[in-house]
Amino acid sequence: MELKSILEAVLFASDKPLSTRELRDICTAAADQSEDPEIIAFKKPKEPDVLAALEALEGEHAAADRSFCLVCVAGAWQFVSRPQFAPWLRPFSAGRNRTAKLSQPALETLAIIAYRQPLTRAEMEQIRGVSVDGVLQTLIERGLVEQRGRADVVGRPMTFGTTLLFLEYFGLRDLDELPAADELRRIVVEKPEALLTIDPGLATTPPDPAGPETSTESPATEPAQTSSDTGEAPENAPAETSDLEPAP
């Protein structure tokens, strides 16, 4: 018996995608419940061995040109039907809820996040040229985007990045499978001034415009908010459409 055959049987019977760690746990659980030496021999397969077996299976099914294939999406493996057989399989999914499609503004914002993550809302708006508040909130509610922490710049704005569900939504194994988008990656974004650490072990603070000497003057008037700060679209910027469109 080969590890490759065991993994193939498990994935074929599973009703959900399984990661390499989950497959290893299944092998361990089966060995713990058995006294058969052949089963116990696969108690703790090494993760590189599991991955090698899965990739071998993936290649074999691709070469066999069957109606289904083995794929890895968002780090989990599963058997799926090939896209060209969708017309014959569509009746089996007629009763299922269909996910609403993303609009063009939502797709544009999602692409910016995917290729430039982690980045702040203000940086997204610099690239798009319009406010992204509504679209960003929708992407977060859909589970495609999540908060990643705070940027190490003045104001400590929140940064955002894509989720595992994003990979599942677009059928990607990982972010390395994103199509090439050199132009999007090369767009220059102006970042706020970085925070300065005033002493090792102490919290970072924004730079003091008064310099090292103590200023006796009254504080300067706070500058007016820009479109990046308020999340509003710049003057004469094109208005966004609805961030979700129903699937046909």
C-alpha angles and dihedrals in degrees: 000000000000129000087232092060092047092052091047091054093047094049092045091055097040119101092206139039115275130210124220089256092054091049090052090050090052091053090049093048092050091051092048090055096046139067094198108118091214091058094042089055088070095048098116111017114183115250094238088053091050091049092047091051092049093049090049089052090048090054094046094052091046091051092047090058093217125167089259135042142190115253138175115223122178091346095307128105128224144153114251136177116253115258094241090067094057095105091062094043098045095090089062091060098040093105096048123101111258119220114241112250123246118251123235094261090050092049091048092051092045091051091052091052093045095052100036103034134179096043139137130250090251090056091051089052091050090057097041097036094222138074115282100189097112096039093046092051091051092050090052092049090050089054094240095113132037139182114267103187133273130312117245093239136099110300093020095240119198118262126214138208141170126276136223088262087062089060091048092048092056097032096244127153092210140332091278087073092063111119116258113275105169094159092056092048092050097055107118115231121195109230126202119254112284122248118260122225107226096194136359111271094018128106119268119256134194117261115275109239089203091065127223094318120084111255119221094190121106115263117274119256111269110256118249117262118260127216089266091058098047097038090233121137116261118256112285090009115146115261118246123240125224110306094225131048123190116247115255 
